Amino acid sequence: MDRQDYNKAENAVNEVKWTVNDYAERAKDYIREQKENNAEPTAEGWFERAKANVSDAWEDTKDAVSDAWEKTKDLADNAWENTKDAAEDAKAEVKKATN
């Protein structure tokens, strides 16, 4: 995995990591927002907001990991092709030398 891709995936995961204090602050923000909008804050509403945050981070993580997979797969395919070519060249040289 390319270091840049690894960093993207790691950053996406780190963004979703909320500590207990973060959850408490974000819950307070949710409650304040609901009250400012004359709406009743609910646990379900709060869970939906937290779920959306996790979902967004998951999508970012999947994208970064998918990109890294494709790049790694391409590198592995290229390395395999290069190895096969080198083996064929070596085989031809051995055959030429023994004739």
C-alpha positions, 0 to 999 in steps of 0.5 A: 500500500502506498504511504499516501493511501495508508495515510488517507485511510488512517486519517479517515479512521481517526476522524471517526474516533470520538472520545467520551468527551467528544461524544458528550460535547457533540451530544450537547451541540445536538441538544442545543441545535434542536432547542434552537430549532424548537424541536425536541432532542431525542436519543434516536436523533442523536444516534442518527447523527452519530451514525451519519458521522461513522457512515461518512468516515466508513465511505472515506475509508473504503475509498482510500482502501480501494485505491490502495488495493488497485495500486498494489494489485497493479504493482504486483501484476507489473512485478509478476510480468517483469519476473516472467520476462526476466525468466524468459530472457534468462532461459533464452540466454542459457539455451543460446549458451548451451548450443 
